[in-house]
Amino acid sequence: MRIGVNVPNFGPGTNPDVLRDWARTVEGLGFDLLMISDHVVVTPDVAKQYPAPFYEPFTTLAWLAGITERIRLGTTVLIMPYRHPQLVARMAANLNDLSGGRLVLGVGVGWARQEFEALGVPFQRRGALTDEYLHALRAAWADGEDYRGGPVPIWIGGNSDAGLRRAVRLGEPWHPLRNTLPWLREAVGRLEALAGEHGRPVPAVMPRIVLRLTTAPITDPDRLAGAGTIEQVVDDLDQLRLLGADTVVLDPFGGDPQETCHPEVAWHALAAVAASWDLHANHP
């Protein structure tokens, strides 16, 4: 099982130097994948969680591709209705080509109503537009001889049943975000049932979980996967491996934008996970 990291590309502490340090730290620790988020207009509803500056994912990942060598690069998640699918097809394919085939395109339907309004995209049609644009995206890669670097791996984000169905219909990996282990187990069961109903293969599972280290164990039954002592986090990773997860993305951002001013806290947590996971792998 491979481990990735969701890097904050927003907030008061984020700038090119910090993003460079994030990339070099994550790659240097041996993680497999670096992912960033997507917003286009920092409307008030977006700013409450992800304040400016917000670095656009395609330009940021293209820059990070030039200062890294091995690590895969991706979006968690690109909001599919925000951009014309032919534009996404071109940018993603080119970025994949320029990075040496390292791009992963995690996609989702979006949630920020004010941002949809600012972009002139109908909020109520975001699910239908996502489906339509994903089909157009794959068709462009299949038919366009000039799309160097495509097709690109796609992950289907979202915790809803609609997200599960979309992953099954398209035959792409499912990318659930920040939840508990019991919920993930139950959701994987639903994913398997939906695949059986449609006579389709069960999609791979690529969850994104929190990373929040504590000195004392968290005993709350609603504990999010990835929260707790290093022993609890390593056990969560083990449980996800047994559940069939191909890749797990760690998300160290706890929700306070001021955290971006002190990235070394997250880096220490990631270093602890990297060391403990290696030890755990070598001494099962």
C-alpha positions, 0 to 999 in steps of 0.5 A: 500500500502506498502513502500520499500527503495532502499539502495545503496550497492555501492560507496565510502561511503559504507561499512559493518557498513554503510549497517548495519546502513541502514538496521536498519534505514529502518526497524526501521522507519517501511518501509516494504522492503529493496532492493539493486542493482546488478552488478558482474563486475565493468566495466568502464560503470558500474563504472560511475554510481555505483563505487566500492566497489559494494557489491554482492546482494545475499551475502549482503542480506543474511548478512542483513537477519541475522541483521534484523527481520521483513523487507522484502529483495529484488533485484532491479534488479537482472540481470538475464542473468549474472548467471546460472538459477539453481544457482539463483534458489538455492541461492534465495530459500535458502536465502528465507528459511534462512530469514523466507520467506522475499525475493523478487526477482526483475529481469531485462535484464541488460544494461552494455555492457562492463559487459556482455562482461567481463562475456562472456554473449551475450549482444544482447541475454539478453532479450531472455536469461532472458525469458529462465532463468526465465522459468528455475528458476520457473521450478526448484522451481516447480520440485525440492523437495530440494529447501527449501524456494522456490518459491520466489516472482518475480518482472519483472523490466524494462520500455520498452514494452518488460518488460510489455509483459514479466510481462503479459506473466509470470503473475508476478508483473511489476516493473517500475523504476524512471519515472513521474506519467503521464508516469506511468499512460499511461504505466499502461494503456498499461499493461492493454491493453496487458493483455486484448489482451492475455486474461491474468490477469493484473499484479500487479504494484510495481514501484520504484520512486525517493526520492528527497525532496525540500523546494519549490514545483517543477512545472516542468511538467516532475517532476519525481514521488517522487521529490519535497516537502514532500507534493508532495511526499505524494501526489505522493504516494497517486496517486500511491495507487489510480493507484493500486500500491501494493508496492512502492520502494523509491530510495533516491540515486540521482546519485552522488556517494559521496552521499554514504558518507553522508547517513544521508541526505537520512535517514532524507528524509526517516524519513520525508516520514515515519512520513508524510505518517503515518499522511496522512494515519491516517487523509485522 
